[in-house]
Amino acid sequence: MQHSSINPRIAALSPYKPGKPVDEVARELGINDIVKLASNENPRGPGEKVQQAIAEAATELSRYPDGGGFALKSQLAEKIGVEPNQLTLGNGSNDVLDLIARVVLEPGAEAIIAEHSFVVYRLAVTCCGGDLVTVPAKEYGADLTAMQAAITDKTRLVFIANPNNPTGTRVSDRQLMDFLAAVPEHVWVVLDEAYREYVEDDDHLNGVSVLAEFPNLIVTRTFSKIYGLAAVRFGYSVSSPTFADLLNRARQPFNVNSLAMAAVMAALEDDDYVAQSVALNRAGMVQMTEGLTGLGYDYIPSAGNFVAFDCGEPGNDLFQRMLQEGVIVRAIAEYGLPNHVRVSIGLPAENERFLGVLAKVGANAAASSEMKAPGS
Ligand SMILES: *Cc1c(COP(=O)(O)O)cnc(C)c1O
């Protein structure tokens, strides 16, 4: 609908398409046995200690949460080796990404992203009146040399997801360090580490450890992935205290709720849960990628808890056919990958179910049954 009193940038946005919820698919198809591998969630469900902490915190629901997040910030700061005044807490890291854009951008200012980047960056930039500059990817990943070359006087912000969603690509430590060293003072760099715990390389650069070297660096992290807490909505950023102070001024006073704080504080004490989730993901990644190769599909090697593969047809077509079989995956045409589908690593039985359905309804299914046909 056209209306002269609506910000035209907002009217032009396409709504964010979340992974299709299990309940919705169950309702539409009338089936119960549904596997959701569409949103890079932790397939194990929340840990026992977290569930207990939430039950205890439920008795205090009539009180506002601690808007400053004192206890949580102290615990988190100690765990990751920073000062509490470097932290900004958010209702999911998406909330923090949004805050960063609001603090840094104004109409006419530019933000740089790589092609195939997380769509939330575009949303955050557009809503603040910033102009988005998208730099072509190199082998599906961020091309930091080209991104550096794209910086102008108008550039205020650069987003780098490492690893990136939906491609699972990483930038090398060397490239990242060179980039950070070369970025001019007027540009803020957001390093989104939503998937860092899944990276198999022990030497993978930890953004927090180089914050002191690069005052214009902001690292964001989330509890939605490895910590298995996507529903409670919690993420945070680590930056210089000066920048954190600005973020905290722009923040809604009670953006993180009491149940989330209780859950996160319990999760921070459960290192076993994280270690087990990493191990589960590693085995599942092998199962998935060997399965994809066996069925004749090329995939983009991924450092995360998901893998994008070339499905040989419009991804949305495969998504629809798999949905009919009760398996929810993610078409990623809106990320500039029209013939790829992203699948999250699930439990072993869920991965097997996905591979079985892909063998049945995927573009290569016809080819492999034709190949078999003459001899059978
Ligand atoms: C999932 C994801 C996040 C996490 O978002 P939350 O708001 O914390 O749930 C952040 N960045 C990327 C690239 C992601 O894929």
The ligand as an SDF file (V2000), in Angstrom:
LIG
                    3D

 15 15  0  0  0  0  0  0  0  0999 V2000
   22.0750  -17.0610   13.6510 C   0  0  0  0  0  0  0  0  0  0  0  0
   22.9540  -15.8970   13.4000 C   0  0  0  0  0  0  0  0  0  0  0  0
   23.0760  -14.8880   14.3470 C   0  0  0  0  0  0  0  0  0  0  0  0
   22.3470  -14.9750   15.6550 C   0  0  0  0  0  0  0  0  0  0  0  0
   21.2680  -14.1550   15.7440 O   0  0  0  0  0  0  0  0  0  0  0  0
   20.4940  -14.0760   17.1570 P   0  0  0  0  0  0  0  0  0  0  0  0
   19.7270  -12.8060   17.0290 O   0  0  0  0  0  0  0  0  0  0  0  0
   21.5370  -14.0100   18.2110 O   0  0  0  0  0  0  0  0  0  0  0  0
   19.6430  -15.2880   17.2530 O   0  0  0  0  0  0  0  0  0  0  0  0
   23.9380  -13.8400   14.1040 C   0  0  0  0  0  0  0  0  0  0  0  0
   24.6580  -13.7780   12.9700 N   0  0  0  0  0  0  0  0  0  0  0  0
   24.5870  -14.7360   12.0360 C   0  0  0  0  0  0  0  0  0  0  0  0
   25.4370  -14.6440   10.8250 C   0  0  0  0  0  0  0  0  0  0  0  0
   23.7100  -15.8120   12.2170 C   0  0  0  0  0  0  0  0  0  0  0  0
   23.6050  -16.7500   11.2780 O   0  0  0  0  0  0  0  0  0  0  0  0
  1  2  1  0
  2  3  1  0
  2 14  2  0
  3  4  1  0
  3 10  2  0
  4  5  1  0
  5  6  1  0
  6  7  2  0
  6  8  1  0
  6  9  1  0
 10 11  1  0
 11 12  2  0
 12 13  1  0
 12 14  1  0
 14 15  1  0
M  END
$$$$
